[in-house]
Amino acid sequence: MQKNPFIAKTLAGLEPVLSDELRALGAEDVSILRRAVSFSGDQALLYQANIWLRTAVSILKPLTAFSFENKDDYYAQMMEVAWPELFAPEKTISVIATAYDSEVFKNTMFLAQLSKDAIVDRFQEAHGRRPDVDTAAADVRIVVSVNEDQCRVSLDSSGDALFKRGYRRSGGRAPINEVLAAGLIKLSGWDMESPFLDPMCGSGTFSIEAAMMAARIAPGGDRREFGFAHWNDFSPELFEEVRTKARETQQALKVPVIASDIKGMMLDLTRQNAMNAGLLGSIQVKKQDFFSYHPKEKSGWVMLNPPYGHRMTARDTRALYIHIGDILKNRFQGYTAGVISADLSAMKHLGLKPRRKFQVYNGPLKAAYHVYELFGGSHKEHRKRTSSS
């Protein structure tokens, strides 16, 4: 089957994790870019990538790249793309446009409009009719990126963003993105065999993403629609074969995944989301204050996204993080802990030495993500014990 180049978009800081996922699927020519990973593969791999990748936001299929001198030159070159060979005029379209350091396109709305004009005019010439535009829920999404006088044009194979797994109907206050949650779990090094604790679970995103990994549930396995289903080369038979294989890999959850929170409303959301994901009864959900938590398991992984925001004073934040650090050090010995916070200065108040440090983004907010190895005694003593064992 023919190989094509693709680009998987992701969140800043998750590029290495996504590249590992792609290699595991059998992708070739994998290369890390900024907030993206390029790769090559056949049509089956494109379908697999959309169904299986946990840390991708979307998968793009590059169509063309060109340089231009002015808006007329740009329009003419967009017209040269064989749009009618890619999708039918009955499909609705939208153009997602970005422009950087461009003298021609200082307004992205104008760039999107001119791109749309070129596309529909090409259809008018070929078929005597043009696709309709639907900016909210288009069948075919065209991605245009201009940098100075260079343009890259791609088709979005995913449609809706891949972090929209379908299980989260409501996320409560400031829920963590599903792609980010999956990426943080992978960065923590969780082995999918040790207990996984989510003791400030909120709406349960960490717990659900962890359980989906351990149960080998493809995040896009039950998704109703992808963008590639509207392309002329879409193969329903191949897609169904790929999706069936993905569903056949599912297994019962064999490792404890425990979601807890002090707020009953959050636990109700967690149960609802777990049910939507087909994991109600597999994830243990219980009401528990983190600060009175005494884990039964002697070792495992614990993930925390502590509260932060403008409503907390610096003194409150400092006291909160000191308390969290004390609980982790004294009650979670033998665990690996992952902690994310958009309050970059707060992490030092945990009083713990991170094994690994990452910079990520939680929505628009720059965040620190630290992974800690929790043990009794001093760090020097621990290193001596582990090096001699």
C-alpha positions as CSV (number, residue, x, y, z in Angstrom):
1,M,0.0,0.0,0.0
2,Q,1.2,3.5,-0.9
3,K,3.2,5.4,1.8
4,N,2.3,9.1,2.5
5,P,3.8,11.8,4.8
6,F,1.7,12.8,7.8
7,I,2.0,15.2,10.7
8,A,0.6,14.5,14.1
9,K,-0.1,17.6,16.1
10,T,0.3,17.6,19.9
11,L,0.7,19.8,23.0
12,A,4.1,21.4,23.8
13,G,6.2,19.0,25.8
14,L,4.6,15.8,24.6
15,E,6.4,15.4,21.3
16,P,8.8,12.6,22.5
17,V,5.8,10.7,24.0
18,L,3.9,11.0,20.7
19,S,6.9,9.9,18.7
20,D,7.2,6.7,20.8
21,E,3.5,6.0,20.2
22,L,3.9,6.4,16.5
23,R,6.9,4.1,16.4
24,A,4.9,1.5,18.3
25,L,2.2,1.6,15.7
26,G,4.8,1.0,12.9
27,A,5.2,4.5,11.6
28,E,8.3,5.3,9.6
29,D,10.5,8.4,9.2
30,V,9.4,9.7,12.6
31,S,10.8,13.1,13.4
32,I,10.0,15.5,16.2
33,L,8.9,19.0,15.3
34,R,7.5,21.9,17.4
35,R,4.2,20.7,18.9
36,A,4.1,18.0,16.3
37,V,5.7,14.8,15.0
38,S,6.1,14.0,11.3
39,F,5.9,10.4,10.0
40,S,5.0,8.3,7.0
41,G,2.8,5.4,6.5
42,D,0.0,3.9,4.5
43,Q,-3.7,4.4,4.7
44,A,-4.2,1.8,7.4
45,L,-1.6,3.5,9.6
46,L,-3.5,6.8,9.2
47,Y,-6.7,5.1,10.5
48,Q,-4.7,3.4,13.3
49,A,-3.1,6.7,14.3
50,N,-6.5,8.4,14.7
51,I,-7.9,5.5,16.6
52,W,-4.9,4.7,18.9
53,L,-2.8,7.8,19.5
54,R,-3.4,9.0,23.1
55,T,-1.2,12.1,22.9
56,A,-2.1,13.5,19.4
57,V,-4.5,16.4,19.0
58,S,-5.0,15.8,15.2
59,I,-3.4,14.1,12.2
60,L,-2.7,16.2,9.1
61,K,-2.1,15.0,5.6
62,P,0.2,17.5,3.8
63,L,-1.0,18.4,0.3
64,T,1.4,21.0,-1.0
65,A,3.9,23.7,-0.1
66,F,4.7,26.7,-2.2
67,S,6.1,30.3,-2.1
68,F,4.1,33.3,-3.3
69,E,4.7,36.9,-4.0
70,N,1.3,38.5,-3.5
71,K,-2.3,37.6,-2.9
72,D,-3.0,37.0,-6.7
73,D,0.0,34.6,-6.9
74,Y,-1.3,32.9,-3.7
75,Y,-4.8,32.5,-5.1
76,A,-3.5,31.1,-8.4
77,Q,-1.4,28.5,-6.6
78,M,-4.2,27.4,-4.3
79,M,-6.3,27.0,-7.5
80,E,-3.8,24.6,-8.9
81,V,-4.4,22.1,-6.1
82,A,-6.5,19.2,-7.5
83,W,-9.3,19.8,-4.9
84,P,-12.0,17.9,-6.8
85,E,-9.8,14.7,-6.7
86,L,-9.7,14.9,-2.9
87,F,-13.4,15.3,-1.9
88,A,-16.8,15.7,-3.5
89,P,-18.5,19.1,-4.0
90,E,-21.4,17.9,-1.8
91,K,-19.1,18.1,1.2
92,T,-19.0,21.1,3.5
93,I,-15.6,22.7,4.1
94,S,-13.8,25.0,6.5
95,V,-10.4,26.6,6.3
96,I,-8.2,26.9,9.4
97,A,-5.6,29.5,8.7
98,T,-2.5,30.8,10.5
99,A,0.0,33.4,9.3
100,Y,3.4,34.5,10.8
101,D,5.5,37.4,9.7
102,S,3.6,37.8,6.4
103,E,3.5,41.1,4.6
104,V,0.7,39.8,2.4
105,F,-1.5,38.2,5.0
106,K,-1.6,40.3,8.2
107,N,-5.2,39.2,8.8
108,T,-5.8,35.5,9.1
109,M,-9.5,35.9,8.3
110,F,-8.5,37.3,4.9
111,L,-6.1,34.4,4.4
112,A,-8.9,31.9,5.2
113,Q,-11.3,33.7,2.9
114,L,-9.0,33.9,-0.1
115,S,-8.1,30.2,0.4
116,K,-11.8,29.3,0.5
117,D,-12.4,31.3,-2.7
118,A,-9.6,29.5,-4.6
119,I,-10.9,26.1,-3.5
120,V,-14.6,26.7,-4.3
121,D,-13.7,28.4,-7.6
122,R,-11.7,25.3,-8.6
123,F,-14.8,23.2,-7.9
124,Q,-16.9,25.6,-9.9
125,E,-14.6,25.1,-12.9
126,A,-14.6,21.3,-12.6
127,H,-18.2,20.6,-11.6
128,G,-20.2,23.7,-12.1
129,R,-21.0,23.8,-8.4
130,R,-19.1,24.7,-5.2
131,P,-18.9,23.2,-1.7
132,D,-20.7,25.0,1.1
133,V,-18.8,26.5,4.0
134,D,-19.5,25.3,7.5
135,T,-17.2,26.9,10.1
136,A,-18.7,25.0,13.0
137,A,-18.8,21.4,11.8
138,A,-17.4,21.0,8.3
139,D,-17.0,17.6,6.7
140,V,-13.6,18.6,5.3
141,R,-11.2,20.8,7.2
142,I,-8.3,22.4,5.3
143,V,-5.4,23.7,7.3
144,V,-3.4,26.6,5.8
145,S,-0.2,27.8,7.4
146,V,1.7,30.8,6.1
147,N,5.2,31.8,7.3
148,E,6.5,34.9,5.6
149,D,6.1,34.1,1.9
150,Q,5.9,30.3,2.4
151,C,2.6,28.3,2.5
152,R,1.9,24.8,3.6
153,V,-1.6,23.2,2.9
154,S,-2.9,20.1,4.6
155,L,-6.1,18.1,5.1
156,D,-7.1,17.4,8.7
157,S,-7.8,13.7,8.8
158,S,-9.2,13.8,12.4
159,G,-12.1,16.2,12.2
160,D,-12.9,17.1,15.8
161,A,-9.8,17.2,18.0
162,L,-8.7,13.8,19.2
163,F,-8.7,14.8,22.9
164,K,-12.5,14.7,22.5
165,R,-12.7,11.1,23.5
166,G,-16.5,11.2,24.0
167,Y,-16.6,10.1,27.6
168,R,-16.4,13.5,29.3
169,R,-19.8,15.2,29.1
170,S,-18.9,17.5,31.9
171,G,-15.5,18.3,33.4
172,G,-16.3,20.4,36.4
173,R,-14.0,23.4,37.1
174,A,-10.9,23.7,35.0
175,P,-10.6,20.0,33.9
176,I,-7.3,18.8,32.5
177,N,-7.2,18.0,28.8
178,E,-7.4,14.3,28.0
179,V,-4.3,14.4,25.7
180,L,-2.3,16.2,28.4
181,A,-3.5,13.7,31.1
182,A,-2.4,10.7,29.0
183,G,0.9,12.4,28.2
184,L,1.7,13.1,31.8
185,I,0.9,9.5,32.8
186,K,3.3,8.3,30.1
187,L,6.0,10.8,31.2
188,S,5.7,9.5,34.7
189,G,6.8,6.0,33.5
190,W,3.7,4.2,34.9
191,D,4.2,0.5,34.1
192,M,0.4,-0.3,33.9
193,E,1.0,-3.1,36.4
194,S,1.4,-1.1,39.6
195,P,-1.6,0.5,41.4
196,F,-2.6,4.0,40.1
197,L,-3.9,6.5,42.5
198,D,-5.7,9.8,41.5
199,P,-6.4,11.3,45.0
200,M,-7.6,14.7,43.8
201,C,-9.5,13.2,40.9
202,G,-11.9,16.1,40.0
203,S,-13.8,14.7,37.0
204,G,-11.6,11.6,36.8
205,T,-9.6,12.3,33.7
206,F,-6.3,10.9,35.0
207,S,-8.0,7.7,36.3
208,I,-10.0,7.2,33.1
209,E,-6.9,7.7,30.8
210,A,-4.8,5.4,33.0
211,A,-7.6,2.7,33.0
212,M,-7.9,3.0,29.2
213,M,-4.2,2.4,28.8
214,A,-4.1,-0.6,31.1
215,A,-7.3,-2.1,29.6
216,R,-5.9,-1.5,26.1
217,I,-8.9,0.5,25.1
218,A,-8.2,2.6,22.0
219,P,-9.2,6.2,22.7
220,G,-10.8,6.6,19.3
221,G,-12.2,3.1,19.0
222,D,-15.9,4.1,19.5
223,R,-15.6,7.5,17.8
224,R,-18.5,8.1,15.4
225,E,-16.7,10.1,12.7
226,F,-13.3,11.1,11.5
227,G,-12.4,13.7,8.9
228,F,-10.9,11.1,6.5
229,A,-14.3,9.5,6.2
230,H,-15.3,12.4,3.8
231,W,-12.3,12.0,1.5
232,N,-12.6,10.4,-1.9
233,D,-10.1,7.7,-1.1
234,F,-11.8,6.6,2.1
235,S,-12.1,2.8,2.4
236,P,-14.9,1.8,4.8
237,E,-13.8,-1.8,4.6
238,L,-10.2,-1.0,5.7
239,F,-11.4,1.3,8.4
240,E,-13.7,-1.3,9.8
241,E,-11.0,-3.8,9.8
242,V,-8.6,-1.5,11.7
243,R,-11.3,-0.6,14.2
244,T,-12.4,-4.2,14.8
245,K,-8.8,-5.2,15.5
246,A,-8.6,-2.3,18.0
247,R,-11.7,-3.5,19.8
248,E,-10.4,-7.0,19.9
249,T,-7.3,-5.9,21.9
250,Q,-9.4,-4.7,24.9
251,Q,-9.0,-6.6,28.1
252,A,-10.4,-6.5,31.6
253,L,-8.6,-4.0,33.9
254,K,-6.2,-6.1,36.0
255,V,-4.6,-3.3,38.1
256,P,-6.1,-1.1,40.8
257,V,-7.0,2.4,39.5
258,I,-8.4,4.4,42.4
259,A,-10.1,7.8,42.0
260,S,-10.9,9.8,45.1
261,D,-11.9,13.3,46.0
262,I,-13.3,15.1,49.0
263,K,-16.2,16.6,46.9
264,G,-19.1,14.3,46.3
265,M,-20.1,16.3,43.2
266,M,-16.7,15.6,41.6
267,L,-17.1,11.9,42.3
268,D,-20.5,11.9,40.6
269,L,-18.8,13.4,37.5
270,T,-16.1,10.8,37.7
271,R,-18.6,8.0,37.8
272,Q,-20.6,9.4,34.9
273,N,-17.5,9.9,32.8
274,A,-16.2,6.4,33.7
275,M,-19.6,5.0,32.7
276,N,-19.4,6.8,29.4
277,A,-15.9,5.3,28.9
278,G,-17.2,1.8,29.7
279,L,-15.1,1.6,32.9
280,L,-17.7,2.1,35.6
281,G,-17.0,-0.7,38.1
282,S,-13.4,-1.1,36.9
283,I,-12.2,2.2,38.4
284,Q,-12.6,2.3,42.2
285,V,-14.3,5.6,43.1
286,K,-14.4,6.7,46.7
287,K,-14.8,9.8,48.8
288,Q,-11.5,10.6,50.5
289,D,-9.7,13.7,51.6
290,F,-6.1,13.6,50.2
291,F,-4.8,15.0,53.5
292,S,-6.2,12.0,55.5
293,Y,-5.2,9.5,52.8
294,H,-3.3,6.4,53.8
295,P,-2.8,4.2,50.8
296,K,-3.3,0.4,51.3
297,E,-0.8,-0.5,48.6
298,K,2.8,-0.4,49.5
299,S,3.9,1.0,46.1
300,G,2.5,2.4,43.0
301,W,1.9,5.7,41.1
302,V,0.1,8.8,42.3
303,M,-0.9,11.7,40.1
304,L,-1.8,15.2,41.4
305,N,-3.1,18.3,39.8
306,P,-3.4,20.6,42.9
307,P,-5.7,23.6,42.9
308,Y,-4.3,26.9,41.9
309,G,-5.7,30.3,40.8
310,H,-6.0,33.9,41.5
311,R,-8.3,33.3,44.5
312,M,-5.4,31.7,46.4
313,T,-3.0,34.0,48.1
314,A,0.8,33.3,47.9
315,R,0.6,32.4,51.6
316,D,-2.2,29.9,51.0
317,T,-0.4,28.4,48.0
318,R,2.8,28.0,50.0
319,A,1.0,26.3,52.9
320,L,-0.9,24.0,50.5
321,Y,2.2,22.8,48.7
322,I,4.1,22.3,51.9
323,H,1.3,20.2,53.3
324,I,1.1,18.2,50.0
325,G,4.8,17.5,50.1
326,D,4.6,16.3,53.7
327,I,1.8,13.9,52.9
328,L,3.6,12.5,49.9
329,K,6.9,12.0,51.7
330,N,5.4,10.5,54.9
331,R,2.6,8.4,53.6
332,F,3.5,7.5,50.0
333,Q,6.9,6.0,50.4
334,G,7.6,3.5,47.7
335,Y,5.5,5.4,45.2
336,T,6.3,7.5,42.1
337,A,4.4,10.8,42.1
338,G,3.6,13.1,39.2
339,V,2.6,16.6,40.1
340,I,1.5,19.3,37.6
341,S,1.0,23.0,38.5
342,A,0.6,26.2,36.6
343,D,2.0,28.0,39.6
344,L,5.6,27.6,38.7
345,S,7.0,28.9,41.9
346,A,4.8,26.7,44.1
347,M,6.5,23.4,43.2
348,K,9.6,24.3,45.3
349,H,7.4,24.3,48.4
350,L,6.8,20.6,48.1
351,G,10.2,20.1,49.5
352,L,10.9,17.1,47.3
353,K,13.7,16.5,44.8
354,P,12.2,15.7,41.4
355,R,13.6,12.7,39.4
356,R,12.5,14.3,36.2
357,K,11.2,17.8,35.3
358,F,9.1,18.8,32.3
359,Q,7.6,22.0,31.0
360,V,4.1,21.6,29.5
361,Y,1.0,23.7,29.0
362,N,-2.3,23.2,30.7
363,G,-4.5,25.0,28.3
364,P,-2.9,28.4,27.7
365,L,-1.0,28.3,31.0
366,K,2.7,27.3,31.1
367,A,2.9,24.5,33.7
368,A,5.7,22.6,35.5
369,Y,5.4,18.8,35.7
370,H,7.7,17.0,38.1
371,V,8.1,13.3,38.7
372,Y,9.2,12.3,42.2
373,E,10.5,9.0,43.5
374,L,9.2,8.9,47.1
375,F,11.3,7.1,49.8
376,G,12.1,7.3,53.4
377,G,15.2,9.1,54.7
378,S,17.5,11.5,52.8
379,H,18.0,11.5,49.1
380,K,21.7,10.7,49.6
381,E,20.8,7.6,51.7
382,H,18.3,6.5,49.1
383,R,20.9,6.7,46.3
384,K,23.3,4.7,48.4
385,R,20.7,2.0,49.0
386,T,19.6,1.8,45.4
387,S,23.1,1.7,44.0
388,S,24.1,-1.1,46.2
389,S,21.1,-3.3,45.5
